[in-house]
Amino acid sequence: MDPRISAVVAWFSRIYLGGIPQLVRDETAFLSFVCMLAGTEALAGFHHPEGSGTQANGRRFRNFVSLYFPSEFRPLAANLWTFRNGMAHGFSPRQFALTHHNSQIHLRTTTDGAVVLNAEDFFAAFLFAAQRYFTELAATAELQAKFLTRLASSSGGGISVGFVDVLQLPAA
């Protein structure tokens, strides 16, 4: 596999898969959902880099959920895209009720008709999807080519955190 792909997968694993569980506590559980949705969208872009704009992003996201998340999430793919939009643009879970440390009510429906997402269970589904995708990516030249296309695109790119060299601009 191309070392650029391996590097992005390693950073994704470190940042998202390693970082999100640290957010699942009272003060930051809400933010863990934002990160899981952003991570899902990032993986969806690497999986299917073609197209741009909101409609293409939504198609990619829904397709990725349907292909890689556990089967109980497949019927929720469209609602999860709406959830992603609500969380990304207005910090609103829309038709979902969010909780943590409540596995016993995960995916149940509230009296108001909202579907309950428990942070730990949703993370387990996100982790399952990422691992499933990374396994398929390692074995499939076509997926690797798509990954590299997204990596090189202006709407994609790699992920990492570390030291950054800055060019000094001349004084005005």
ABEGO torsion letter per residue (X at the ends): XBAAAAAAAAAAAAAAAAAAAAABBAAAAAAAAAAAAAAAAAAAAAABABEBEAAAAAAAAAAAAAAABBAAAAAAAAAAAAAAAAAAAAGBAEABBBBBGBAAABGBBBAAGBBBBBAAAAAAAAAAAAAAAAAAAAABAAAAAAAAAAAABAABEBBBBEBBBBBBBBBX
